[in-house]
Amino acid sequence: MQYDDEDARVLAVIEGAMVAIRRRQTRRALARSSPEADPALFDVVDAVEGGAAGERPVTVTDIASALDVAQPRASKLVANAVEAGLIRREADQRDGRKALLVLTVTGRELCERVHEARRRRFADATRNWSRAERAAFAQLLARFVGGLTETAAERY
């Protein structure tokens, strides 16, 4: 695909911003912002919460896909989150071979604390923005992520 100079400049700015975001989202950076949460365990809790928000059961296979890790690694991460009391396994009533993953009260409380910490940080980052600017950014960012998801699905 060919881009004119202005498109190339804008796309370079987007790329740079996304790289900066990725660097700030490393496990080490997340651990500093939420020291109570082991980032590897929180990744599992976050994926379970995300699946549950979609009102569908979450399995170890879903965790592997969400975290982009191999099934054995996902199984180990899930086992660690279960041991930490953040999630529990429940039998799938439709398929006894499957275990469904569910947040515990402790897991839900952790999610709430991390969500609040993230939202405070986003509020701080946008404190000089108008309500309209925040709303526009939220809409465009969600649309951008949706586009990334669609193009990734098309390529693989």
Rosetta blueprint (number, residue, H / E / L):
1 M L
2 Q L
3 Y L
4 D L
5 D H
6 E H
7 D H
8 A H
9 R H
10 V H
11 L H
12 A H
13 V H
14 I H
15 E H
16 G H
17 A H
18 M H
19 V H
20 A H
21 I H
22 R H
23 R H
24 R H
25 Q L
26 T L
27 R H
28 R H
29 A H
30 L H
31 A H
32 R H
33 S H
34 S L
35 P L
36 E L
37 A L
38 D L
39 P H
40 A H
41 L H
42 F H
43 D H
44 V H
45 V H
46 D H
47 A H
48 V H
49 E H
50 G H
51 G H
52 A H
53 A H
54 G L
55 E L
56 R L
57 P L
58 V E
59 T L
60 V H
61 T H
62 D H
63 I H
64 A H
65 S H
66 A H
67 L H
68 D L
69 V L
70 A L
71 Q H
72 P H
73 R H
74 A H
75 S H
76 K H
77 L H
78 V H
79 A H
80 N H
81 A H
82 V H
83 E H
84 A L
85 G L
86 L L
87 I E
88 R E
89 R E
90 E E
91 A E
92 D L
93 Q L
94 R L
95 D L
96 G L
97 R L
98 K L
99 A E
100 L E
101 L E
102 V E
103 L E
104 T L
105 V H
106 T H
107 G H
108 R H
109 E H
110 L H
111 C H
112 E H
113 R H
114 V H
115 H H
116 E H
117 A H
118 R H
119 R H
120 R H
121 R H
122 F H
123 A H
124 D H
125 A H
126 T L
127 R L
128 N L
129 W L
130 S L
131 R H
132 A H
133 E H
134 R H
135 A H
136 A H
137 F H
138 A H
139 Q H
140 L H
141 L H
142 A H
143 R H
144 F H
145 V H
146 G H
147 G H
148 L H
149 T H
150 E H
151 T H
152 A H
153 A H
154 E H
155 R H
156 Y L
